[in-house]
Amino acid sequence: MTVRFVVNDDPVELTVPGARRLLDVLREELGLTGTKEGCGEGECGACTVLLDGEVVDACLVPISQVDGHTVQTVEGLAARRPSVDRPAAPDDLNQLQWAFLETGGAQCGICTPGMLMAGQAFLASGAPATDAAIREAIAGNLCRCTGYTKIIEAIALAATRRDQAESLGPTSDHAGRP
Amino acid sequence: MPVGRTAPAPPAPGTVLPDTPTPGPAPGRGPLRREGPAKLTGTALYTDDLVFPGAWHGATIRSTEARARLLAIELDPAFDWSKVVVVTAGDIPGPNIVNSIQDDQPILATDEIRHHAEPIVLVAAPDRALLRQAVGQVIVRTEPLAPVLDPLASDRVFVHYEIETGDLAAGFAEATLVIEGEYRVGHQEQLYIENNAMIAVPRADGGVAVHGSLQCPYYVHNALKRSLLLTDEQAQVVQAETGGGFGGKEEYPSILALHAALLARACGRPVRMIYDRHEDIAATTKRHPAVVRYRSGVAADGRLVAQDIEIVMDAGAYCTLSPVVLSRGTLHAGGPYACPNVRIRSRAVATNTPPNGAFRGFGAPQTEFAAEMQVNRIAEALGESPLDLRRRWLYRPGDTTPTGQVLRESVAAEEVLERAAEAAEFERVRARTAGDRAQRGPDARSAHGIGLALAWHGAGFTGSGEVHLASVASVELTADGRLVILIGSTEMGQGTKTIFPQLVADALGVPMDDVEFAPQDTALVPDSGPTVASRTAMVVGGLVIEACRRLRAVVEERSGGPFADTYRADAGTHGATRIDQHFRPYPGVDFDDTTYRGDAYPAFGWASAVAEVDVDLDTGEVAVRSVVAADDVGRVIHPVLAEGQVEGGTLQAVGYATIEEIKLHDGRYLNDRLATYLIPTALDAPRISTILVEAPFSGAPHGAKGIGELPMDVGAPAVVAAIHDATGVWIHDLPASPERILAAMDTLVRR
């Protein structure tokens, strides 16, 4: 089938079997390999992306369900997108990515894209960033390196900065940076 | 100076934040992770992210029996085999052996199948659909044989050790209290979130390059050279970004690289072998299960006077690294406690189960769990606080270990214990839980408990291992004036790519951003030994610092000025200068591998943990609420990364203690999926507070010892002690599952 959707602000049109997983379309058709596969059955959350702003496991979503919708992946988070010629640098990052870098929320990095998307959805929800609320928000994302400690710290830090920025007035850009 | 846990100061309320976050680390927290931006933007390339045009996909056909005679491999003649390639043992140019300690594991099974999921046939095809079809048309004919599944019933011993010191009989004769115990621990899966993955690419010179997720490029390099009959240059191993290892990518990638390389040679194209989670759990190595028996004697004055310890580890079907896993388990089995009369006998035996291998801690978590259980049970029998008992018994400088090693320096058992106990307010909380327990009525629904553990962990390879490794680490000032670190040590999340530039910048007096880290490619970097055994910061870090000192001296001698100001001009004048630093034995460290006497490790790291749990008295479920971890790492190089190691290791230990369990049926792992093999989520994870302690090791120029494995040794015994504090029952077998806790509580009530 032909599907049309938006990925990270870019419109996409593709002809693919409707049952093909969103994960495979992102990684293999669109070259967006930032989204990772850890289990292929919705248990680990490594393939977490946002579908119309909602957290989904891209391994469980057939592409037919994406037709007409909007997908955001880790590649869409950075304030300035890296390229082959210009590797990622700290000042490319959005506020949440920056908080991960600062606190040590990424170690091996394989769960990081999914964690960031779950964290981004949590920040966008505007919910108070209590320890319990953050843990709940990332409960579907497994990490084996960090013990979650610094991931939770990173999301809390980004939320604190978000709240401070909000109290200063409406100057957010698309990536949620103040 | 000990570095405590200090969070970066948040901006003061009302601070106007800059439009972009200020690049730069928080003060005192260490530099930013070097490859962090790539990982955070999704641009870091893991194996499955690499694109090789025209690559085929490979698959492994595996045994579905624990033990069988392999009679025939048949290809269904109705299928068009011209479009795919099939590889069996007969296609291997060299020895059908996965290079390791013993030559017992075949790359592909031939006569006898020895474990479930053993590789038998390889297939590659241009696309996944055709690959699936082809795999379905391969018929493996076998005749079942009776498997050996119980390690205690196995008469095939891969390796055994015996350590004896003092006079055991005299020790027990002096004892007025003797405590015996048998403890069992099961398999644990490393569960890196990136599965094992390898891509093999044929080289024009007849060799092969493999790009994969791996810890030890030169292990894979040796395996390829040996079985494919390749030269050093023809075999090329390149580490891709690696999504966690924890030991699970120490030795396993060798067989996977061999499989991918054999298929790539057969089809003349790149071949991708990317395991899915099911295959990864079913086929790859786990932590060794063990049965550990103790008999401990305590004299009337409270001294530990005798320990008789027997260890049986289940190696699985092939030897892999079992001799060194068992060795480390044996050497640590006495725990960090002085005892004059000790006997430790151990063996690793074969069973018809998938081979076990390296996993963070490497044999020590198994035996130190048992050792700590003994100490806690003795404290209970003596009516003494488990903290006070450890204070009396723990190793102090000058004490002698069961191998006769005198602990001359860098002994921090007391400091980690005191700091963890103080931060967790162990005695105050313990008094409260004791009061709660005394007043608890029959209608109580939950119970709170606190538990303590102490451990030691030998830094670097065991015994003369580092001497045999003969590691080389290099630093080069290139002809165009760049500074490059050349080591085979890999980044897998722990921070290698950050701390090495840090160490070099410090040693050369240059900005860290001016120091490059060469890719982990055997064509470019020397063999600095495997990235295992918490050895990288200590051993390879030490070599790199020494190389820098020599480079600095050479350049400053020539230029007459400070290195930082003169090295670029020096490169212009003199061209490239490369220093290869070879490992030299640590002075005064001597171990006899045959008698097991001497200095088993150049130094030990020390760890303590205090855990608090809530136990649901109806369901037996355990919630681990908090862990305070104090770990002595010699010298902290990077506080954020070091804390990250402690936090991650602690949670793996909490999982080991409470929920992680492999169920076997007829030698097959039953729960070989993430839906059934559970690891802790953010909701299961305790609050973890880290205290980093520094008792420097004088043999390393920077004093660092190692950190990765320390927290794995103490988490499980601390949690199980807390469960006991809450419920009054001792759980001797890991994990302390709800079923085991309820059964033990039932027994307690009936008694």
Interface residues (C-beta under 8 A of the other chain):
Chain A: R27 L32 T33 G34 T35 K36 E37 G38 C39 G40 E41 E43 C44 A46 T73 V74 E75 L77 A78 A79 R81 P82 P87 A88 A89 P90 D91 D92 L93 Q95 Q97 W98 F100 L101 E102 T103 G104 A106 Q107 C108 G109 I110 C111 T112 P113 L116 I134 R135 E136 I138 A139 G140 N141 L142 C143 R144 C145 T146 G147 Y148 T149 K150 I151 I152 E153 L157 T160 R161 Q164 A165 S167 L168 R177 P178
Chain B: A7 P8 P10 P11 P13 G14 T15 V16 L17 D19 T20 P21 P23 P25 A26 R29 L32 R33 E35 G36 P37 A38 K39 L40 T41 G42 T43 A44 L45 Y46 D48 D49 Q190 L191 Y192 I193 E194 N195 E241 T242 G243 G244 G245 F246 D276 R277 M492 G493 Q494 G495 V640 L641 E643 G644 E647 G648 G649 T650 L651 Q652 R673 L674 A675 I679 T681 A682 L683 A685 R687 I688
